[in-house]
Amino acid sequence: MTVIKEELDALRANLAKPEPHLSLTPDGMTEQVVNDELYKSQLKRLKTGERSLANAQEKLRADLNEVRNKGKERGEFNAISHTHACNQKL
């Protein structure tokens, strides 16, 4: 097989060259581990947020019940204490 310099230069010029590119995503098992950790941290943040929201909702309902009952108790007390029957007992 006879090869001349021009053919070798042409082959070198047409040779596929890997083009380096910037990528912050690792490949293989490292990528899987990174994705798993990311998923776990997102899931943890989601559960923490849901728990916080549920606690705030429970507190709001409890406070609202307390406010409603205070008003009801005060109203009942005033209604009973200002009746004729109550005044006669005094």
C-alpha positions as CSV (number, residue, x, y, z in Angstrom):
1,M,0.0,0.0,0.0
2,T,1.4,3.3,-1.1
3,V,0.5,6.5,0.7
4,I,1.5,9.9,-0.2
5,K,1.8,12.9,2.1
6,E,-1.2,14.7,0.6
7,E,-3.4,11.8,1.4
8,L,-2.2,11.7,5.0
9,D,-2.8,15.4,5.4
10,A,-6.3,15.0,3.9
11,L,-7.0,12.2,6.3
12,R,-5.7,14.2,9.2
13,A,-7.9,17.2,8.2
14,N,-11.0,15.0,7.9
15,L,-10.4,13.1,11.1
16,A,-13.2,13.5,13.5
17,K,-12.0,15.6,16.4
18,P,-13.8,15.5,19.8
19,E,-14.9,19.0,20.6
20,P,-14.6,19.8,24.2
21,H,-17.6,21.5,25.8
22,L,-18.3,22.7,29.2
23,S,-20.7,20.5,31.1
24,L,-21.4,20.6,34.8
25,T,-23.4,17.3,34.6
26,P,-21.3,14.3,35.5
27,D,-21.8,11.0,33.7
28,G,-22.4,7.4,34.9
29,M,-22.8,6.5,38.5
30,T,-21.7,10.0,39.7
31,E,-24.7,11.4,37.8
32,Q,-27.1,9.0,39.4
33,V,-25.8,9.7,42.9
34,V,-26.0,13.5,42.3
35,N,-29.6,13.2,40.9
36,D,-30.6,11.0,43.9
37,E,-29.2,13.5,46.4
38,L,-30.9,16.3,44.6
39,Y,-34.2,14.4,44.6
40,K,-33.9,13.6,48.3
41,S,-33.1,17.2,49.2
42,Q,-36.1,18.5,47.2
43,L,-38.3,15.9,48.7
44,K,-37.1,16.9,52.2
45,R,-37.8,20.5,51.5
46,L,-41.2,19.7,50.2
47,K,-42.2,17.7,53.2
48,T,-40.8,20.4,55.6
49,G,-42.9,23.0,53.7
50,E,-46.0,20.8,53.8
51,R,-45.5,20.1,57.5
52,S,-45.0,23.8,58.3
53,L,-48.1,24.7,56.3
54,A,-50.2,22.1,58.1
55,N,-49.0,23.3,61.5
56,A,-49.9,26.9,60.6
57,Q,-53.3,25.8,59.5
58,E,-53.9,23.8,62.7
59,K,-52.8,26.8,64.8
60,L,-55.1,29.1,62.8
61,R,-58.0,26.8,63.3
62,A,-57.3,26.5,67.0
63,D,-56.9,30.2,67.5
64,L,-60.1,30.9,65.5
65,N,-62.0,28.4,67.7
66,E,-60.6,30.0,70.8
67,V,-61.7,33.5,69.6
68,R,-65.2,32.2,68.6
69,N,-65.6,30.5,72.0
70,K,-64.5,33.5,74.0
71,G,-67.1,35.6,72.2
72,K,-69.7,33.0,72.7
73,E,-68.9,32.5,76.4
74,R,-68.9,36.2,77.0
75,G,-72.2,36.6,75.1
76,E,-73.8,33.7,77.1
77,F,-72.5,35.1,80.4
78,N,-73.9,38.5,79.6
79,A,-77.2,37.1,78.5
80,I,-77.6,35.0,81.7
81,S,-76.4,37.7,84.1
82,H,-78.8,40.3,82.7
83,T,-82.0,38.2,83.1
84,H,-84.7,38.8,85.6
85,A,-84.2,35.3,87.1
86,C,-80.5,35.9,87.7
87,N,-81.2,39.2,89.4
88,Q,-83.7,37.6,91.8
89,K,-81.1,35.1,92.9
90,L,-78.8,37.9,93.9
